Amino acid sequence: MGRGFSFTEGPRWHEGALWFSDFYTHRVIRWDGGSFRTVCEVPGQPSGLGFSPDGDLLVVSMLERRLLRLHAGVLEVVADLAVHFPGPANDMCVDAAGRAYIGNDGHVNPLQPTVLVRVDPDGTVAVAATDVVTPNGVVLSPNGTLLLLAESFAGRVSAWDVRPDGSLTNRRVWANFGVPRLAGTLSEARKQALMITDGITLDATGHLWIADAAGSGVWCVAEGGSIVDHVDTGPYTAYSAVLGGDDGRSLFITAGPALDDIHQDGRDQSVILMARVDVPGAGF
């Protein structure tokens, strides 16, 4: 659907358009069915995206470990996350009240658990969950009572119930893809994982589309881990996906070279793919 990007990530469908980050050109890009337009540039490398209740773009500045807001054309700092994040900030979801849940890469050599944080609309930062491994793709159910988190190098998706104040409770494994133990290093974890659970998107039946950063495409999975559907991304490795389009049945996929072949110099190596699926996204 689109090519010529450096490394696409963080796709969101919002107000009739696809929004996504292009890591190494430091851009947030919007596509409304016509041309691809740069919305803003984030020097600290954009990652997770979301939107405040009043419609402002929220964007994670990955290397600066900050949450930013684009207001009246100017990027403002909402919160500094560095005290909580040992590694680069990563993906994000935002609830209807404007609370943002944000993960980070943590320590990877050796691989160690880290935290998921919650940033309230006033910029207050709280630890939402501990003992999570490379917390990555994160989504909320349409009613905001369930949070699902992809723990990439643990090869699983974890779930929490969300209290009215935004705090998380009742943690459990939603789906597990065969990592028997926490590996010592990133390379060991990659060898163990049947699936590297990266970006995720929820459909209207409660199934989860999971981009597999190990290279096998995008999988639609039911709670417990049974496979419902699959999209083969051919020579590209999928890193995230979102359901959108007019009817919610277009699966937009951010994809590029395999993990070992990624260049960080801004070269043309990444694409946006689109597949039609049977079940619309949650909330459509």
C-alpha positions as CSV (number, residue, x, y, z in Angstrom):
1,M,0.0,0.0,0.0
2,G,3.0,2.3,0.7
3,R,6.7,2.0,0.5
4,G,9.8,4.2,0.9
5,F,9.9,4.3,4.7
6,S,12.7,3.7,7.0
7,F,11.0,1.6,9.7
8,T,7.2,1.8,10.2
9,E,5.6,1.2,13.6
10,G,2.8,2.2,15.9
11,P,-0.1,2.2,13.5
12,R,-3.4,3.7,14.6
13,W,-6.7,4.3,12.8
14,H,-8.2,7.6,13.8
15,E,-10.9,9.8,12.3
16,G,-10.9,8.1,8.9
17,A,-7.1,8.0,8.5
18,L,-4.1,5.7,9.2
19,W,-1.4,7.2,11.4
20,F,2.0,5.6,12.0
21,S,5.6,6.3,13.1
22,D,8.6,6.1,10.8
23,F,11.4,5.5,13.3
24,Y,14.6,6.6,11.5
25,T,13.3,9.6,9.6
26,H,11.7,10.7,13.0
27,R,8.3,11.3,11.4
28,V,4.7,10.7,12.4
29,I,2.8,10.1,9.1
30,R,-0.9,10.3,8.2
31,W,-2.6,8.6,5.3
32,D,-6.3,9.3,4.5
33,G,-6.5,7.3,1.2
34,G,-4.6,9.8,-0.8
35,S,-1.0,10.8,-0.2
36,F,1.2,10.1,2.8
37,R,1.6,13.4,4.8
38,T,4.1,14.2,7.6
39,V,2.2,15.3,10.7
40,C,5.2,16.2,12.8
41,E,8.9,15.3,13.4
42,V,10.1,13.8,16.7
43,P,13.9,14.2,17.1
44,G,13.9,11.5,19.8
45,Q,12.3,9.0,17.4
46,P,8.6,8.5,17.5
47,S,7.1,5.2,18.6
48,G,3.7,4.6,20.1
49,L,0.8,6.9,19.1
50,G,-2.6,7.8,20.6
51,F,-5.0,10.6,20.9
52,S,-6.3,12.7,23.8
53,P,-10.0,13.1,24.4
54,D,-9.8,16.5,22.8
55,G,-8.2,15.1,19.7
56,D,-4.5,16.0,20.2
57,L,-1.9,13.6,19.0
58,L,0.0,11.8,21.7
59,V,3.4,10.4,20.7
60,V,6.1,8.5,22.6
61,S,9.6,9.9,22.1
62,M,11.5,6.7,22.2
63,L,15.1,7.7,22.9
64,E,14.2,10.7,25.1
65,R,11.8,8.4,27.1
66,R,9.1,11.1,27.1
67,L,5.4,11.3,26.3
68,L,4.7,14.3,24.0
69,R,1.5,16.0,22.8
70,L,1.0,17.8,19.5
71,H,-1.1,20.9,20.4
72,A,-1.7,23.7,18.0
73,G,1.1,22.4,15.8
74,V,3.7,22.4,18.7
75,L,5.1,19.4,20.5
76,E,4.8,19.7,24.2
77,V,6.2,17.4,27.0
78,V,3.4,15.7,28.9
79,A,5.7,13.5,31.0
80,D,9.3,12.4,31.4
81,L,9.5,8.6,31.8
82,A,13.3,8.2,32.2
83,V,13.2,7.5,35.9
84,H,11.0,4.4,35.3
85,F,12.5,3.2,32.0
86,P,15.9,1.6,31.8
87,G,15.5,1.2,28.0
88,P,13.9,3.1,25.2
89,A,10.2,3.9,25.5
90,N,8.0,1.9,23.2
91,D,4.4,1.3,22.3
92,M,1.3,2.9,23.9
93,C,-2.4,2.9,24.1
94,V,-4.7,5.7,25.4
95,D,-8.0,5.2,27.1
96,A,-11.2,7.3,26.8
97,A,-10.2,9.4,29.8
98,G,-6.8,10.2,28.2
99,R,-4.7,7.9,30.4
100,A,-1.7,6.5,28.5
101,Y,-0.2,3.1,29.1
102,I,3.4,2.9,27.9
103,G,6.0,0.1,27.7
104,N,9.8,0.1,27.3
105,D,12.5,-2.2,26.0
106,G,14.1,-2.6,29.5
107,H,17.5,-4.2,29.9
108,V,18.1,-6.7,27.1
109,N,21.6,-8.1,27.9
110,P,21.0,-9.7,30.2
111,L,17.2,-9.7,29.6
112,Q,15.4,-8.4,32.7
113,P,11.8,-7.7,33.6
114,T,10.7,-4.0,33.6
115,V,7.5,-2.0,34.1
116,L,4.5,-0.7,32.2
117,V,3.6,2.8,33.3
118,R,0.4,4.9,33.2
119,V,0.5,8.6,32.5
120,D,-2.6,10.5,33.6
121,P,-3.9,13.5,31.7
122,D,-2.2,15.9,34.1
123,G,1.2,14.3,33.4
124,T,1.4,12.2,36.6
125,V,3.3,9.0,36.1
126,A,2.5,5.8,38.0
127,V,3.8,2.2,37.6
128,A,0.9,0.3,36.2
129,A,2.5,-3.2,36.1
130,T,5.8,-4.7,37.2
131,D,7.7,-7.8,36.2
132,V,6.9,-7.5,32.5
133,V,9.4,-8.6,29.8
134,T,9.9,-6.2,26.9
135,P,6.4,-4.7,27.1
136,N,5.4,-3.9,23.6
137,G,2.0,-3.8,21.8
138,V,-0.8,-2.8,24.1
139,V,-4.5,-2.5,23.6
140,L,-7.7,-1.8,25.6
141,S,-11.1,-3.3,25.1
142,P,-13.7,-0.8,23.8
143,N,-15.3,-0.5,27.3
144,G,-11.8,0.1,28.8
145,T,-12.1,-2.7,31.4
146,L,-9.5,-5.1,29.9
147,L,-5.9,-4.4,29.0
148,L,-3.8,-6.8,26.8
149,L,0.0,-6.5,26.6
150,A,2.4,-8.2,24.3
151,E,5.6,-9.2,26.2
152,S,7.8,-9.6,23.1
153,F,10.7,-11.7,24.3
154,A,8.7,-13.7,26.7
155,G,6.6,-14.8,23.8
156,R,3.3,-14.1,25.5
157,V,0.3,-11.8,25.8
158,S,-0.7,-10.9,29.3
159,A,-4.1,-9.5,30.5
160,W,-5.3,-7.3,33.3
161,D,-8.6,-6.0,34.5
162,V,-8.7,-2.2,34.6
163,R,-10.2,-0.4,37.6
164,P,-12.2,2.8,37.2
165,D,-9.2,4.8,38.3
166,G,-7.0,3.3,35.6
167,S,-5.0,0.9,37.9
168,L,-4.6,-2.7,36.8
169,T,-5.5,-5.9,38.7
170,N,-5.9,-9.6,38.2
171,R,-3.0,-10.3,36.0
172,R,-3.1,-13.5,34.0
173,V,-1.5,-15.0,30.8
174,W,-3.9,-14.5,27.9
175,A,-1.9,-16.5,25.4
176,N,1.6,-18.1,25.6
177,F,3.8,-19.1,22.7
178,G,6.2,-21.5,24.1
179,V,9.0,-19.7,25.9
180,P,9.9,-22.1,28.8
181,R,11.9,-19.6,30.9
182,L,13.3,-16.1,30.8
183,A,16.4,-16.2,28.6
184,G,19.6,-14.7,29.7
185,T,20.2,-12.6,26.6
186,L,18.2,-11.2,23.8
187,S,19.7,-13.6,21.3
188,E,18.8,-16.6,23.5
189,A,15.2,-15.3,23.9
190,R,14.9,-15.0,20.1
191,K,16.0,-18.6,19.7
192,Q,13.4,-19.8,22.2
193,A,10.4,-17.9,21.1
194,L,7.9,-19.6,18.8
195,M,6.5,-16.1,18.3
196,I,7.9,-12.7,19.1
197,T,4.7,-10.9,20.1
198,D,5.0,-7.3,18.8
199,G,2.2,-4.9,17.8
200,I,-1.4,-6.0,18.5
201,T,-4.9,-5.0,17.5
202,L,-8.2,-6.3,18.9
203,D,-11.2,-7.4,16.7
204,A,-14.9,-7.2,17.5
205,T,-15.1,-10.8,18.7
206,G,-12.3,-10.4,21.2
207,H,-9.6,-12.1,19.1
208,L,-6.2,-10.5,18.9
209,W,-4.2,-9.9,15.7
210,I,-0.5,-10.3,16.7
211,A,2.4,-9.2,14.5
212,D,5.2,-11.7,14.8
213,A,8.6,-10.0,14.8
214,A,10.2,-13.5,14.3
215,G,9.0,-13.2,10.7
216,S,5.9,-15.5,10.3
217,G,3.4,-12.7,9.5
218,V,0.3,-11.6,11.5
219,W,-1.8,-14.1,13.5
220,C,-5.3,-13.8,14.7
221,V,-5.4,-15.6,18.1
222,A,-8.2,-16.5,20.6
223,E,-7.7,-16.3,24.3
224,G,-5.7,-19.4,25.3
225,G,-3.6,-19.2,22.1
226,S,-5.6,-21.1,19.5
227,I,-5.1,-19.8,15.9
228,V,-8.1,-18.3,14.2
229,D,-6.6,-16.7,11.0
230,H,-3.3,-15.7,9.5
231,V,-1.9,-13.2,7.1
232,D,1.4,-14.1,5.3
233,T,3.5,-11.0,4.8
234,G,5.8,-12.6,2.3
235,P,9.4,-11.3,2.3
236,Y,8.6,-8.7,4.9
237,T,8.6,-9.1,8.7
238,A,5.5,-7.7,10.4
239,Y,6.1,-5.5,13.4
240,S,2.6,-4.1,14.1
241,A,-0.9,-4.0,12.8
242,V,-4.2,-2.1,13.2
243,L,-7.7,-2.8,12.0
244,G,-9.3,0.2,10.3
245,G,-10.8,1.4,7.1
246,D,-14.4,2.5,6.5
247,D,-15.8,-0.9,7.7
248,G,-13.0,-1.8,10.1
249,R,-12.0,-4.8,8.0
250,S,-8.8,-3.5,6.6
251,L,-5.7,-4.9,8.5
252,F,-2.9,-2.3,8.1
253,I,0.5,-3.8,8.7
254,T,3.8,-2.1,9.4
255,A,6.5,-4.3,8.0
256,G,10.2,-4.3,6.9
257,P,13.4,-6.3,6.9
258,A,14.1,-9.1,9.4
259,L,15.3,-8.0,12.8
260,D,19.0,-8.8,12.0
261,D,18.8,-6.8,8.7
262,I,17.4,-3.5,10.0
263,H,19.4,-0.4,9.1
264,Q,19.0,2.7,11.3
265,D,20.3,5.3,8.8
266,G,16.9,6.3,7.3
267,R,17.2,4.3,4.1
268,D,14.2,3.0,2.2
269,Q,13.5,-0.5,3.7
270,S,10.0,-0.5,5.2
271,V,6.4,-0.7,3.9
272,I,2.8,-0.4,4.8
273,L,0.8,-3.5,3.8
274,M,-3.0,-4.0,3.9
275,A,-5.1,-7.2,4.0
276,R,-8.8,-7.6,4.1
277,V,-10.2,-9.7,6.9
278,D,-13.7,-11.0,7.9
279,V,-14.1,-9.5,11.3
280,P,-13.9,-5.7,11.9
281,G,-11.9,-4.1,14.6
282,A,-13.2,-3.7,18.1
283,G,-15.3,-0.6,18.4
284,F,-16.5,-0.6,14.7
